[in-house]
Amino acid sequence: MPTSDPSTYFRKGFGLKSEIQNSLASDYTGRLVDLLRSRDYTLDAGGVTVRLAKEFGFCYGVERAVEYAYQARAKFPDRRIFLAGEIIHNPHVNNKLSEMGIEFLSANDKGFDYSQVRPEHVVILPAFGVTIGDFETLRAIGCVMVDTTCGSVLNVWKRVDAYARDGYTSLIHGKYYHEETRATASQVERYPGGSYLVVRNMEQAQEVCAYIEGRGMSREAFLTKYSKCAGPDFDPDVHLQRIGVANQTTMLARESLAIGVEVGQSMARRYGEDVVRDHFRTFDTICSATQDRQDAVNELLVEPLDVMLVVGGYNSSNTISLAALCAERVTTYHVADASCLDVERGSVRHMAPGTTTEIETEGWLAKDGPIRVGLTAGASTPNNKIGESVARVFASRGVDPATIG
């Protein structure tokens, strides 16, 4: 990220952690989550066993982003404060910030609309970061910037920056429309001729490999299919000759690693093992929190479970990855929050794996006899929302959550 005036640019908060800690705790802690931790992540009552993955919910980067937003409100109680998009992908957290008087800036394909922002205002940059163009616009305005960009995201930016500096195209495993991926891709703009291409999954990566090896679609077809996923001057005949692999930090870790291997092997076949280093680079830029949560889910899934509940925003990429991982092994329900669990009707509203549609399933806990429910949550899900979901699981089987202790 470019540097800015130290009097208006803040990346380390304002030293007000003690002042806002009580507010944070009251907004986001959960009794049942604390109880689960104290009992080896397992609660049993009324024939219901809930097992919580040992890594779940808010990661350090998310905690930091939310804390800095609270600090900004405390530091500038009388100033107009804007947020460039969502601080994280959790509606409850974003709604809370809105209640605190923080205004959300809208965005389009060209970036955020900063027409309302004046030098005396404050703009919070979200955990996903913002594009270089957005940053330069804000710097030109001269407003106070509170930068909550996650350190793991910054690590990816450094790799993409190095790729562009050395003449490599950044091949990014991610979602081209995601805030983080847009910000990451923009890092190549610092260098003349910098280029990027975003692939969503292994299938698209394999299409890139086929093109590299001269056995894929035509140039015109390739440009048409990936028009939204590449830089404005991207030319596959030119920019796929030297590739550096990076990733959106919240993607499925094993797929990111596999894509790196796949592309490396393709480049070796195209150019030869002896010179492949001149054409291909890759680094492990997977977020440790993302990896830890996925590892914890894999560990939990070794245990016998009847159903898995994944709690988190429907637009949360890391939550979607967790749900996809769970769905491979056990019946899985990705719910936005506890309100999706209808205790009276015994139904659940959830997003089906691999879709963007919320559906309703009845009798999701209708199994006769004891039932074992696994539970995890995305890195943007606060503990109170996890605890509320645990409470509704027990209530759905007639167990009063207040009696669990």
C-alpha positions in Angstrom: 0.0 0.0 0.0 1.4 3.5 -0.8 2.4 5.6 2.1 0.5 8.7 3.2 0.6 11.6 5.6 1.2 10.2 9.1 -1.0 12.9 10.6 -4.0 11.6 8.6 -3.2 8.0 8.0 -3.6 5.4 10.8 -2.9 1.7 10.7 -2.4 1.0 14.4 -5.5 2.4 16.0 -5.5 5.3 18.4 -4.5 3.7 21.7 -8.1 3.6 22.9 -8.5 -0.2 23.3 -9.3 0.1 27.0 -11.9 2.7 26.4 -13.9 0.6 23.9 -13.2 -2.9 25.2 -16.4 -3.1 27.3 -18.5 -2.1 24.3 -16.9 -4.7 22.2 -17.3 -7.4 24.8 -21.0 -6.6 25.3 -21.7 -6.6 21.6 -19.8 -9.8 20.6 -19.1 -12.3 23.4 -21.2 -15.4 24.0 -21.7 -17.4 27.2 -22.3 -20.8 25.5 -19.2 -20.4 23.5 -17.1 -19.8 26.6 -18.8 -22.9 28.2 -17.9 -25.0 25.1 -14.3 -23.9 25.4 -14.2 -24.8 29.0 -15.6 -28.3 28.3 -13.3 -29.4 25.6 -15.6 -27.9 22.9 -18.4 -30.3 23.7 -21.8 -29.8 25.3 -24.3 -32.6 26.1 -27.9 -32.1 27.2 -31.2 -33.8 26.5 -29.8 -36.3 24.0 -28.1 -33.5 22.0 -24.4 -33.3 21.7 -22.9 -30.2 20.2 -19.2 -30.3 19.1 -17.5 -27.0 18.2 -14.5 -26.9 16.0 -11.5 -25.8 18.0 -10.7 -22.8 15.7 -13.8 -20.8 14.7 -15.2 -17.3 14.5 -13.3 -14.0 14.6 -9.7 -14.2 13.5 -7.1 -11.7 14.6 -7.5 -9.6 11.4 -11.3 -9.3 11.9 -10.9 -8.5 15.6 -8.4 -5.8 14.7 -10.6 -4.3 12.0 -13.7 -4.1 14.2 -11.7 -2.8 17.1 -10.2 0.0 15.0 -13.7 1.0 13.7 -14.8 1.3 17.3 -11.7 3.3 18.2 -12.3 5.6 15.3 -15.8 6.4 16.5 -14.4 7.1 20.0 -11.5 9.2 18.7 -13.7 11.3 16.4 -17.1 11.5 18.1 -18.3 14.6 16.3 -16.9 13.9 12.8 -18.6 12.3 9.9 -17.1 8.8 9.5 -17.5 6.7 6.3 -16.7 3.1 5.7 -15.5 1.9 2.2 -17.9 -1.0 1.8 -18.4 -3.5 4.6 -15.8 -3.7 7.4 -16.2 -7.6 7.1 -18.8 -9.8 5.6 -21.1 -10.1 8.6 -24.4 -8.2 8.6 -24.7 -7.9 12.4 -21.3 -6.3 12.7 -22.0 -3.9 9.8 -25.4 -3.1 11.2 -23.8 -2.3 14.6 -21.4 0.1 13.0 -24.3 1.8 11.2 -26.0 2.2 14.5 -22.9 4.0 15.7 -23.3 6.6 13.0 -20.7 5.2 10.6 -21.9 5.7 7.0 -21.3 3.1 4.3 -20.0 4.2 0.9 -21.5 2.6 -2.2 -19.4 1.2 -5.0 -19.7 0.4 -8.7 -17.3 -1.1 -11.3 -15.1 1.9 -11.1 -14.8 1.9 -7.3 -16.4 3.7 -4.4 -18.3 6.9 -4.6 -16.3 9.4 -2.6 -18.3 12.5 -3.7 -19.5 13.1 -0.1 -16.1 12.9 1.5 -14.4 16.1 2.6 -11.0 16.7 4.2 -12.5 17.0 7.7 -14.1 13.6 7.4 -12.8 10.1 8.4 -12.8 7.1 6.1 -12.3 3.6 7.4 -10.6 1.1 5.0 -12.1 -2.4 5.5 -10.2 -5.6 6.4 -10.3 -6.5 2.7 -8.3 -3.4 1.8 -9.1 -1.0 -1.1 -7.7 -0.7 -4.6 -4.7 1.6 -5.3 -7.1 3.9 -7.2 -9.4 4.2 -4.2 -6.4 4.9 -1.9 -5.0 7.6 -4.2 -8.5 9.3 -4.4 -8.7 9.4 -0.6 -5.1 10.7 -0.3 -6.0 13.5 -2.7 -9.0 14.4 -0.7 -6.8 14.7 2.4 -9.3 13.1 4.8 -8.3 10.9 7.8 -7.8 7.3 6.8 -8.1 4.5 9.3 -6.7 1.5 7.5 -7.8 -1.9 8.9 -6.5 -4.0 6.0 -5.6 -7.4 7.3 -1.9 -8.3 7.6 -2.5 -11.6 5.6 -3.9 -9.6 2.8 -0.9 -7.2 2.8 1.3 -10.3 2.6 -0.4 -11.3 -0.7 0.0 -7.7 -1.9 3.7 -7.9 -1.4 3.9 -11.0 -3.6 1.8 -9.6 -6.3 3.9 -6.4 -6.2 7.0 -8.5 -6.6 5.6 -10.4 -9.5 4.6 -7.2 -11.3 8.0 -5.6 -10.6 9.8 -8.5 -12.1 7.5 -8.8 -15.2 5.3 -11.8 -14.1 1.5 -11.9 -14.5 -0.3 -12.5 -11.2 -2.6 -15.5 -11.5 -4.9 -15.0 -8.5 -7.1 -17.8 -7.1 -10.2 -15.9 -6.0 -13.4 -14.3 -7.0 -12.9 -11.5 -9.4 -15.7 -9.4 -7.9 -14.6 -9.8 -4.3 -13.3 -6.6 -2.6 -10.1 -8.3 -1.5 -9.3 -9.7 -4.9 -10.0 -6.4 -6.6 -7.6 -4.7 -4.2 -5.0 -7.4 -4.6 -5.2 -7.3 -8.4 -4.8 -3.5 -8.4 -1.3 -3.8 -6.9 0.0 -4.5 -10.4 -1.0 -1.0 -11.5 2.1 0.4 -9.8 4.2 -1.0 -12.7 4.0 -0.3 -16.4 2.7 -3.4 -18.2 1.6 -5.0 -14.9 -1.0 -7.7 -15.5 -3.3 -10.1 -13.6 -5.8 -12.9 -14.2 -8.2 -14.2 -11.7 -9.4 -17.9 -11.7 -12.3 -19.1 -9.5 -11.4 -22.7 -9.2 -9.3 -25.6 -10.5 -11.4 -26.0 -13.6 -10.6 -22.5 -14.7 -6.9 -22.9 -13.8 -6.9 -26.0 -16.0 -8.3 -23.9 -18.9 -5.4 -21.5 -18.4 -3.0 -24.4 -18.4 -4.5 -25.7 -21.6 -4.0 -22.3 -23.3 -0.4 -22.1 -22.1 0.3 -25.5 -23.7 -1.5 -24.5 -26.9 -4.3 -27.0 -26.6 -7.1 -24.8 -25.3 -9.7 -22.3 -26.7 -8.9 -19.6 -29.2 -7.4 -16.3 -28.1 -10.7 -14.5 -28.8 -12.7 -17.1 -26.8 -10.3 -16.9 -23.9 -10.5 -13.1 -23.8 -14.3 -13.2 -24.0 -14.7 -15.7 -21.2 -12.2 -14.0 -18.9 -12.9 -10.4 -19.8 -14.1 -9.5 -16.2 -11.3 -11.5 -14.6 -8.3 -9.8 -16.2 -6.6 -6.4 -16.4 -7.7 -4.1 -19.2 -4.6 -4.8 -21.4 -4.4 -8.5 -20.7 -3.3 -10.6 -23.7 -3.0 -14.3 -23.1 -0.4 -14.8 -25.8 1.8 -12.3 -24.0 0.9 -12.4 -20.3 0.7 -16.1 -19.8 4.4 -16.6 -20.6 5.5 -15.7 -17.1 3.2 -16.4 -14.2 3.3 -15.9 -10.4 0.5 -17.6 -8.4 -1.3 -15.8 -5.5 -4.7 -16.2 -3.9 -7.6 -14.5 -2.1 -6.9 -15.3 1.5 -10.3 -16.8 2.2 -10.4 -19.5 -0.5 -10.2 -23.2 0.1 -6.5 -23.6 1.0 -6.0 -27.0 -0.5 -7.4 -25.8 -3.8 -5.1 -22.8 -3.8 -2.1 -25.0 -3.3 -3.3 -27.5 -5.9 -3.7 -24.7 -8.5 -0.1 -23.6 -7.8 1.1 -27.2 -8.5 -1.0 -27.5 -11.6 0.2 -24.3 -13.2 3.8 -25.1 -12.3 3.6 -28.4 -14.0 2.0 -26.9 -17.1 4.7 -24.3 -17.4 7.3 -27.0 -17.1 5.7 -28.9 -19.9 5.5 -25.8 -22.0 9.0 -24.4 -21.4 11.0 -27.3 -20.0 12.1 -28.2 -16.5 15.5 -26.6 -16.9 14.1 -23.1 -17.5 10.7 -23.2 -15.7 12.0 -21.0 -13.0 12.3 -18.2 -15.5 8.6 -18.5 -16.3 6.9 -19.5 -13.0 6.8 -18.5 -9.3 4.5 -19.4 -6.5 4.5 -18.7 -2.7 2.2 -20.0 0.0 0.1 -16.9 0.7 -2.7 -18.7 2.4 -4.0 -16.9 5.5 -3.0 -18.8 8.7 -6.5 -18.2 10.2 -8.2 -19.6 7.1 -6.0 -22.6 7.2 -6.4 -23.1 11.0 -10.2 -23.0 10.7 -10.2 -25.5 7.8 -7.8 -27.8 9.6 -10.0 -27.7 12.7 -13.1 -28.6 10.7 -11.2 -31.6 9.2 -10.2 -32.7 12.7 -13.9 -32.4 13.9 -15.2 -34.3 10.9 -13.1 -37.4 12.0 -15.7 -37.7 14.8 -19.1 -39.3 14.1 -21.6 -36.5 13.4 -25.2 -36.5 12.2 -25.2 -33.0 10.9 -22.9 -30.0 10.6 -23.9 -26.3 11.1 -21.8 -23.6 9.7 -22.6 -20.1 10.9 -21.7 -16.9 8.9 -22.7 -14.4 6.3 -23.8 -15.7 3.0 -21.4 -13.4 1.3 -18.5 -14.5 3.5 -16.0 -16.3 1.3 -14.2 -18.1 4.2 -17.5 -19.3 5.6 -18.6 -20.6 2.2 -15.2 -22.5 2.0 -15.9 -24.1 5.4 -19.4 -25.1 4.3 -18.1 -26.7 1.1 -15.4 -28.6 3.1 -18.0 -29.9 5.6 -20.5 -30.9 2.9 -18.1 -33.4 1.4 -18.3 -35.5 4.6 -21.7 -34.9 6.3 -25.0 -33.2 5.8 -24.2 -29.5 6.2 -26.3 -26.4 6.7 -24.8 -23.0 6.1 -26.9 -20.5 8.1 -26.5 -16.7 8.3 -27.3 -16.7 12.0 -29.5 -18.2 14.7 -32.7 -16.7 13.2 -32.4 -19.2 10.4 -33.2 -22.0 13.0 -37.0 -22.1 13.5 -37.5 -23.8 16.9 -41.3 -24.1 16.6 -41.4 -25.6 13.1 -38.2 -27.6 13.4 -36.9 -26.1 10.1 -33.7 -24.4 9.0 -33.2 -21.7 6.3 -29.8 -22.1 4.8 -27.7 -21.6 1.7 -27.2 -24.8 -0.2 -23.5 -25.7 -0.9 -22.4 -24.5 -4.3 -25.3 -22.1 -4.7 -26.3 -18.5 -3.8 -29.9 -19.4 -3.0 -31.4 -19.6 0.5 -33.7 -22.6 0.9 -35.7 -24.0 3.8 -35.4 -27.6 5.1 -37.8 -29.1 7.5 -37.0 -31.7 10.1 -33.3 -31.1 10.0 -32.9 -32.4 13.6 -35.7 -35.0 13.3 -33.4 -38.0 13.9 -34.8 -40.3 16.6 -32.7 -40.7 19.7 -29.4 -39.0 20.5 -28.1 -36.6 17.8 -24.6 -35.3 17.3 -24.3 -31.8 15.8 -21.0 -30.3 14.7 -20.6 -26.6 14.5 -18.2 -24.0 13.2 -18.3 -20.4 12.1 -16.5 -18.2 9.6 -13.8 -15.8 10.6 -16.3 -12.9 10.4 -18.8 -14.4 12.8 -18.9 -13.0 16.4 -19.1 -15.3 19.3 -22.6 -14.1 20.4 -24.0 -15.2 17.1 -22.3 -18.6 17.4 -23.7 -18.9 21.0 -27.2 -18.0 19.8 -27.0 -20.7 17.2 -25.9 -23.3 19.8 -28.8 -22.2 22.0 -31.3 -22.8 19.2 -29.9 -26.2 18.4 -30.7 -27.3 22.0 -34.0 -25.5 22.0 -35.0 -27.3 18.8 -34.9 -30.6 20.7 -36.8 -29.2 23.8 -33.7 -28.3 25.9 -33.8 -25.0 27.6 -30.4 -23.3 26.9 -30.6 -21.5 30.2 -30.3 -24.8 32.1 -27.0 -25.7 30.4 -24.2 -24.8 32.8 
